[in-house]
């Protein structure tokens, strides 16, 4: 299975983080999720789970 996230020089695009446009924020916090692309998942899989922690988000959001 392969999981991919589009980045620019290893970073998420600004629209998904603290530089998100004002119309894509809720109470000042970014609200748009970045796309995750999954390919070659096992045919017998019924569900997939992705666990993600962003420690750099603490200064922006107050939590990981």
PDB file as gemmi writes it, atoms N, CA and C in Angstrom:
CRYST1    1.000    1.000    1.000  90.00  90.00  90.00 P 1                      
ATOM      1  N   UNK A   1       0.849  -1.165   0.000  1.00  0.00           N  
ATOM      2  CA  UNK A   1       0.000   0.000   0.000  1.00  0.00           C  
ATOM      3  C   UNK A   1       0.894   1.228   0.000  1.00  0.00           C  
ATOM      4  N   UNK A   2       0.476   2.241  -0.724  1.00  0.00           N  
ATOM      5  CA  UNK A   2       1.217   3.491  -0.787  1.00  0.00           C  
ATOM      6  C   UNK A   2       0.312   4.635  -0.346  1.00  0.00           C  
ATOM      7  N   UNK A   3       0.870   5.512   0.472  1.00  0.00           N  
ATOM      8  CA  UNK A   3       0.152   6.701   0.920  1.00  0.00           C  
ATOM      9  C   UNK A   3       0.978   7.911   0.511  1.00  0.00           C  
ATOM     10  N   UNK A   4       0.353   8.879  -0.136  1.00  0.00           N  
ATOM     11  CA  UNK A   4       1.068  10.064  -0.612  1.00  0.00           C  
ATOM     12  C   UNK A   4       0.308  11.324  -0.243  1.00  0.00           C  
ATOM     13  N   UNK A   5       1.053  12.358   0.073  1.00  0.00           N  
ATOM     14  CA  UNK A   5       0.503  13.685   0.349  1.00  0.00           C  
ATOM     15  C   UNK A   5       1.301  14.667  -0.496  1.00  0.00           C  
ATOM     16  N   UNK A   6       0.613  15.486  -1.276  1.00  0.00           N  
ATOM     17  CA  UNK A   6       1.303  16.466  -2.110  1.00  0.00           C  
ATOM     18  C   UNK A   6       1.929  17.553  -1.238  1.00  0.00           C  
ATOM     19  N   UNK A   7       3.192  17.864  -1.540  1.00  0.00           N  
ATOM     20  CA  UNK A   7       3.907  18.901  -0.789  1.00  0.00           C  
ATOM     21  C   UNK A   7       4.696  19.777  -1.750  1.00  0.00           C  
ATOM     22  N   UNK A   8       5.165  20.888  -1.226  1.00  0.00           N  
ATOM     23  CA  UNK A   8       6.064  21.764  -1.960  1.00  0.00           C  
ATOM     24  C   UNK A   8       7.340  21.867  -1.131  1.00  0.00           C  
ATOM     25  N   UNK A   9       8.419  21.324  -1.634  1.00  0.00           N  
ATOM     26  CA  UNK A   9       9.694  21.292  -0.910  1.00  0.00           C  
ATOM     27  C   UNK A   9       9.548  20.624   0.453  1.00  0.00           C  
ATOM     28  N   UNK A  10       8.692  19.597   0.541  1.00  0.00           N  
ATOM     29  CA  UNK A  10       8.523  18.855   1.782  1.00  0.00           C  
ATOM     30  C   UNK A  10       7.516  19.442   2.747  1.00  0.00           C  
ATOM     31  N   UNK A  11       6.887  20.545   2.407  1.00  0.00           N  
ATOM     32  CA  UNK A  11       5.906  21.201   3.277  1.00  0.00           C  
ATOM     33  C   UNK A  11       4.524  21.162   2.636  1.00  0.00           C  
ATOM     34  N   UNK A  12       3.496  21.112   3.477  1.00  0.00           N  
ATOM     35  CA  UNK A  12       2.129  21.217   2.961  1.00  0.00           C  
ATOM     36  C   UNK A  12       1.937  22.583   2.326  1.00  0.00           C  
ATOM     37  N   UNK A  13       1.035  22.652   1.392  1.00  0.00           N  
ATOM     38  CA  UNK A  13       0.723  23.933   0.761  1.00  0.00           C  
ATOM     39  C   UNK A  13       0.093  24.875   1.786  1.00  0.00           C  
ATOM     40  N   UNK A  14       0.328  26.172   1.628  1.00  0.00           N  
ATOM     41  CA  UNK A  14      -0.130  27.177   2.595  1.00  0.00           C  
ATOM     42  C   UNK A  14      -1.627  27.116   2.875  1.00  0.00           C  
ATOM     43  N   UNK A  15      -2.426  26.736   1.891  1.00  0.00           N  
ATOM     44  CA  UNK A  15      -3.883  26.738   2.073  1.00  0.00           C  
ATOM     45  C   UNK A  15      -4.342  25.721   3.113  1.00  0.00           C  
ATOM     46  N   UNK A  16      -3.465  24.804   3.547  1.00  0.00           N  
ATOM     47  CA  UNK A  16      -3.836  23.798   4.534  1.00  0.00           C  
ATOM     48  C   UNK A  16      -3.323  24.123   5.938  1.00  0.00           C  
ATOM     49  N   UNK A  17      -2.586  25.195   6.094  1.00  0.00           N  
ATOM     50  CA  UNK A  17      -1.984  25.500   7.398  1.00  0.00           C  
ATOM     51  C   UNK A  17      -2.257  26.914   7.864  1.00  0.00           C  
ATOM     52  N   UNK A  18      -1.314  27.456   8.635  1.00  0.00           N  
ATOM     53  CA  UNK A  18      -1.531  28.747   9.282  1.00  0.00           C  
ATOM     54  C   UNK A  18      -1.651  29.907   8.297  1.00  0.00           C  
ATOM     55  N   UNK A  19      -1.261  29.709   7.041  1.00  0.00           N  
ATOM     56  CA  UNK A  19      -1.395  30.768   6.048  1.00  0.00           C  
ATOM     57  C   UNK A  19      -2.640  30.588   5.177  1.00  0.00           C  
ATOM     58  N   UNK A  20      -3.579  29.789   5.643  1.00  0.00           N  
ATOM     59  CA  UNK A  20      -4.830  29.563   4.903  1.00  0.00           C  
ATOM     60  C   UNK A  20      -5.577  30.893   4.747  1.00  0.00           C  
ATOM     61  N   UNK A  21      -6.272  31.056   3.626  1.00  0.00           N  
ATOM     62  CA  UNK A  21      -7.069  32.268   3.439  1.00  0.00           C  
ATOM     63  C   UNK A  21      -8.144  32.383   4.523  1.00  0.00           C  
ATOM     64  N   UNK A  22      -8.547  33.593   4.817  1.00  0.00           N  
ATOM     65  CA  UNK A  22      -9.533  33.833   5.882  1.00  0.00           C  
ATOM     66  C   UNK A  22     -10.841  33.086   5.652  1.00  0.00           C  
ATOM     67  N   UNK A  23     -11.229  32.905   4.383  1.00  0.00           N  
ATOM     68  CA  UNK A  23     -12.498  32.215   4.113  1.00  0.00           C  
ATOM     69  C   UNK A  23     -12.393  30.696   4.304  1.00  0.00           C  
ATOM     70  N   UNK A  24     -11.208  30.193   4.640  1.00  0.00           N  
ATOM     71  CA  UNK A  24     -11.026  28.773   4.910  1.00  0.00           C  
ATOM     72  C   UNK A  24     -10.556  28.551   6.347  1.00  0.00           C  
ATOM     73  N   UNK A  25     -11.046  29.406   7.241  1.00  0.00           N  
ATOM     74  CA  UNK A  25     -10.719  29.302   8.662  1.00  0.00           C  
ATOM     75  C   UNK A  25     -11.999  29.284   9.485  1.00  0.00           C  
ATOM     76  N   UNK A  26     -11.923  28.656  10.620  1.00  0.00           N  
ATOM     77  CA  UNK A  26     -13.012  28.666  11.591  1.00  0.00           C  
ATOM     78  C   UNK A  26     -12.418  29.193  12.886  1.00  0.00           C  
ATOM     79  N   UNK A  27     -12.961  30.275  13.375  1.00  0.00           N  
ATOM     80  CA  UNK A  27     -12.449  30.930  14.583  1.00  0.00           C  
ATOM     81  C   UNK A  27     -10.947  31.171  14.476  1.00  0.00           C  
ATOM     82  N   UNK A  28     -10.501  31.573  13.281  1.00  0.00           N  
ATOM     83  CA  UNK A  28      -9.105  31.896  13.052  1.00  0.00           C  
ATOM     84  C   UNK A  28      -8.188  30.722  12.803  1.00  0.00           C  
ATOM     85  N   UNK A  29      -8.710  29.503  12.864  1.00  0.00           N  
ATOM     86  CA  UNK A  29      -7.893  28.290  12.688  1.00  0.00           C  
ATOM     87  C   UNK A  29      -8.142  27.693  11.306  1.00  0.00           C  
ATOM     88  N   UNK A  30      -7.095  27.182  10.657  1.00  0.00           N  
ATOM     89  CA  UNK A  30      -7.284  26.557   9.339  1.00  0.00           C  
ATOM     90  C   UNK A  30      -8.296  25.415   9.421  1.00  0.00           C  
ATOM     91  N   UNK A  31      -9.175  25.344   8.432  1.00  0.00           N  
ATOM     92  CA  UNK A  31     -10.236  24.335   8.477  1.00  0.00           C  
ATOM     93  C   UNK A  31     -10.240  23.396   7.282  1.00  0.00           C  
ATOM     94  N   UNK A  32      -9.298  23.555   6.397  1.00  0.00           N  
ATOM     95  CA  UNK A  32      -9.259  22.731   5.185  1.00  0.00           C  
ATOM     96  C   UNK A  32      -8.292  21.573   5.380  1.00  0.00           C  
ATOM     97  N   UNK A  33      -8.759  20.363   5.148  1.00  0.00           N  
ATOM     98  CA  UNK A  33      -7.914  19.180   5.262  1.00  0.00           C  
ATOM     99  C   UNK A  33      -7.117  18.971   3.984  1.00  0.00           C  
ATOM    100  N   UNK A  34      -5.872  18.531   4.136  1.00  0.00           N  
ATOM    101  CA  UNK A  34      -5.059  18.261   2.956  1.00  0.00           C  
ATOM    102  C   UNK A  34      -5.425  16.881   2.405  1.00  0.00           C  
ATOM    103  N   UNK A  35      -5.319  16.714   1.087  1.00  0.00           N  
ATOM    104  CA  UNK A  35      -5.682  15.426   0.487  1.00  0.00           C  
ATOM    105  C   UNK A  35      -4.617  14.364   0.747  1.00  0.00           C  
ATOM    106  N   UNK A  36      -5.076  13.162   1.002  1.00  0.00           N  
ATOM    107  CA  UNK A  36      -4.210  12.000   1.174  1.00  0.00           C  
ATOM    108  C   UNK A  36      -4.587  11.008   0.082  1.00  0.00           C  
ATOM    109  N   UNK A  37      -3.602  10.548  -0.661  1.00  0.00           N  
ATOM    110  CA  UNK A  37      -3.840   9.628  -1.763  1.00  0.00           C  
ATOM    111  C   UNK A  37      -3.368   8.234  -1.368  1.00  0.00           C  
ATOM    112  N   UNK A  38      -4.269   7.260  -1.440  1.00  0.00           N  
ATOM    113  CA  UNK A  38      -3.952   5.878  -1.105  1.00  0.00           C  
ATOM    114  C   UNK A  38      -4.075   5.049  -2.367  1.00  0.00           C  
ATOM    115  N   UNK A  39      -3.011   4.309  -2.684  1.00  0.00           N  
ATOM    116  CA  UNK A  39      -3.039   3.424  -3.846  1.00  0.00           C  
ATOM    117  C   UNK A  39      -2.534   2.043  -3.419  1.00  0.00           C  
ATOM    118  N   UNK A  40      -2.882   1.081  -4.189  1.00  0.00           N  
ATOM    119  CA  UNK A  40      -2.442  -0.299  -3.960  1.00  0.00           C  
ATOM    120  C   UNK A  40      -2.850  -0.848  -2.593  1.00  0.00           C  
ATOM    121  N   UNK A  41      -4.016  -0.434  -2.117  1.00  0.00           N  
ATOM    122  CA  UNK A  41      -4.524  -1.004  -0.861  1.00  0.00           C  
ATOM    123  C   UNK A  41      -4.895  -2.467  -1.101  1.00  0.00           C  
ATOM    124  N   UNK A  42      -4.741  -3.302  -0.100  1.00  0.00           N  
ATOM    125  CA  UNK A  42      -5.117  -4.707  -0.275  1.00  0.00           C  
ATOM    126  C   UNK A  42      -6.590  -4.838  -0.681  1.00  0.00           C  
ATOM    127  N   UNK A  43      -6.874  -5.689  -1.630  1.00  0.00           N  
ATOM    128  CA  UNK A  43      -8.248  -5.857  -2.115  1.00  0.00           C  
ATOM    129  C   UNK A  43      -9.191  -6.322  -1.009  1.00  0.00           C  
ATOM    130  N   UNK A  44      -8.678  -7.087  -0.049  1.00  0.00           N  
ATOM    131  CA  UNK A  44      -9.521  -7.599   1.030  1.00  0.00           C  
ATOM    132  C   UNK A  44      -9.742  -6.580   2.156  1.00  0.00           C  
ATOM    133  N   UNK A  45      -9.087  -5.428   2.086  1.00  0.00           N  
ATOM    134  CA  UNK A  45      -9.245  -4.409   3.129  1.00  0.00           C  
ATOM    135  C   UNK A  45     -10.653  -3.838   3.096  1.00  0.00           C  
ATOM    136  N   UNK A  46     -11.275  -3.726   4.248  1.00  0.00           N  
ATOM    137  CA  UNK A  46     -12.612  -3.140   4.350  1.00  0.00           C  
ATOM    138  C   UNK A  46     -12.536  -1.707   4.846  1.00  0.00           C  
ATOM    139  N   UNK A  47     -11.535  -1.396   5.652  1.00  0.00           N  
ATOM    140  CA  UNK A  47     -11.335  -0.039   6.145  1.00  0.00           C  
ATOM    141  C   UNK A  47      -9.842   0.255   6.220  1.00  0.00           C  
ATOM    142  N   UNK A  48      -9.511   1.526   6.220  1.00  0.00           N  
ATOM    143  CA  UNK A  48      -8.134   1.977   6.391  1.00  0.00           C  
ATOM    144  C   UNK A  48      -8.119   3.023   7.490  1.00  0.00           C  
ATOM    145  N   UNK A  49      -7.041   3.080   8.229  1.00  0.00           N  
ATOM    146  CA  UNK A  49      -6.891   4.096   9.266  1.00  0.00           C  
ATOM    147  C   UNK A  49      -5.539   4.775   9.090  1.00  0.00           C  
ATOM    148  N   UNK A  50      -5.538   6.080   9.229  1.00  0.00           N  
ATOM    149  CA  UNK A  50      -4.300   6.851   9.162  1.00  0.00           C  
ATOM    150  C   UNK A  50      -4.191   7.629  10.457  1.00  0.00           C  
ATOM    151  N   UNK A  51      -3.057   7.517  11.119  1.00  0.00           N  
ATOM    152  CA  UNK A  51      -2.809   8.228  12.364  1.00  0.00           C  
ATOM    153  C   UNK A  51      -1.786   9.307  12.066  1.00  0.00           C  
ATOM    154  N   UNK A  52      -2.111  10.537  12.405  1.00  0.00           N  
ATOM    155  CA  UNK A  52      -1.258  11.667  12.056  1.00  0.00           C  
ATOM    156  C   UNK A  52      -1.107  12.575  13.261  1.00  0.00           C  
ATOM    157  N   UNK A  53       0.113  12.914  13.586  1.00  0.00           N  
ATOM    158  CA  UNK A  53       0.398  13.893  14.642  1.00  0.00           C  
ATOM    159  C   UNK A  53       1.274  14.989  14.053  1.00  0.00           C  
ATOM    160  N   UNK A  54       0.892  16.216  14.293  1.00  0.00           N  
ATOM    161  CA  UNK A  54       1.639  17.365  13.781  1.00  0.00           C  
ATOM    162  C   UNK A  54       2.102  18.202  14.963  1.00  0.00           C  
ATOM    163  N   UNK A  55       3.279  17.926  15.456  1.00  0.00           N  
ATOM    164  CA  UNK A  55       3.787  18.644  16.621  1.00  0.00           C  
ATOM    165  C   UNK A  55       4.056  20.114  16.325  1.00  0.00           C  
ATOM    166  N   UNK A  56       4.290  20.463  15.054  1.00  0.00           N  
ATOM    167  CA  UNK A  56       4.492  21.869  14.701  1.00  0.00           C  
ATOM    168  C   UNK A  56       3.218  22.686  14.811  1.00  0.00           C  
ATOM    169  N   UNK A  57       2.075  22.027  14.940  1.00  0.00           N  
ATOM    170  CA  UNK A  57       0.809  22.765  15.012  1.00  0.00           C  
ATOM    171  C   UNK A  57       0.537  23.346  16.402  1.00  0.00           C  
ATOM    172  N   UNK A  58       1.296  22.945  17.399  1.00  0.00           N  
ATOM    173  CA  UNK A  58       1.048  23.415  18.769  1.00  0.00           C  
ATOM    174  C   UNK A  58       1.069  24.939  18.859  1.00  0.00           C  
ATOM    175  N   UNK A  59       2.076  25.633  18.298  1.00  0.00           N  
ATOM    176  CA  UNK A  59       2.060  27.094  18.394  1.00  0.00           C  
ATOM    177  C   UNK A  59       0.878  27.744  17.669  1.00  0.00           C  
ATOM    178  N   UNK A  60       0.369  27.063  16.641  1.00  0.00           N  
ATOM    179  CA  UNK A  60      -0.726  27.627  15.843  1.00  0.00           C  
ATOM    180  C   UNK A  60      -2.079  27.313  16.458  1.00  0.00           C  
ATOM    181  N   UNK A  61      -2.310  26.050  16.799  1.00  0.00           N  
ATOM    182  CA  UNK A  61      -3.628  25.584  17.247  1.00  0.00           C  
ATOM    183  C   UNK A  61      -3.698  25.331  18.745  1.00  0.00           C  
ATOM    184  N   UNK A  62      -2.561  25.109  19.396  1.00  0.00           N  
ATOM    185  CA  UNK A  62      -2.568  24.807  20.802  1.00  0.00           C  
ATOM    186  C   UNK A  62      -2.607  23.329  21.102  1.00  0.00           C  
ATOM    187  N   UNK A  63      -2.616  22.475  20.074  1.00  0.00           N  
ATOM    188  CA  UNK A  63      -2.649  21.020  20.258  1.00  0.00           C  
ATOM    189  C   UNK A  63      -2.034  20.371  19.031  1.00  0.00           C  
ATOM    190  N   UNK A  64      -1.654  19.077  19.138  1.00  0.00           N  
ATOM    191  CA  UNK A  64      -1.106  18.361  17.979  1.00  0.00           C  
ATOM    192  C   UNK A  64      -2.229  17.857  17.106  1.00  0.00           C  
TER     193      UNK A  64                                                      
END                                                                             
